[in-house]
């Protein structure tokens, strides 16, 4: 797997998954496996577009579940071809939604997979509808555990704070 900074990758075709992917938990793994499956069907490289630090860590001071290195290792194990690791900082958050769309155009996505609540650009101005006006976008519904509860990085952080490690491990799916 090759790792790139934002705006440094150009491809003639790709299948892309975008998200914070903090923890690369079972929900994330489901999204990434679907992206890899579609990339194989299309015969194009797969690209995970992710952030360091994750936006929730940057804006809210949330605990990071995986270091950038750990995240990259987990993504590589899932069969990702390329990862764009955007430095999420003061400069990056000033980017407009259309600047983000322009950057994505450089990797020519045949399909893009995002969470149903995905937002991007300065002041979260961009959403799934805006992406769909430029790209073939598949939004993924939340992935739930066997008890029917959504698997999310936020939920995992809350369980860690409560000391419920035994409930965290099955949600991560990689420990």
Buried (B, 14 or more C-beta within 10 A) or exposed (E): BEBBEBEEBEBEBBBBBBBBBBBBBBBBBBBBEBBBEBBEEBEBBBBBBBBBBBBBBBEEEBEBBBEBEBBBBBBBEBBBBBBBBBEBEEEBBEBBBEBBBEBBEEBBBBBBBBBEEBBBBBEEEBBBEBBBEBBEBBBBEEBEBEEEEEBBBEBBBEBBEEEEEEBBEEBBBBE
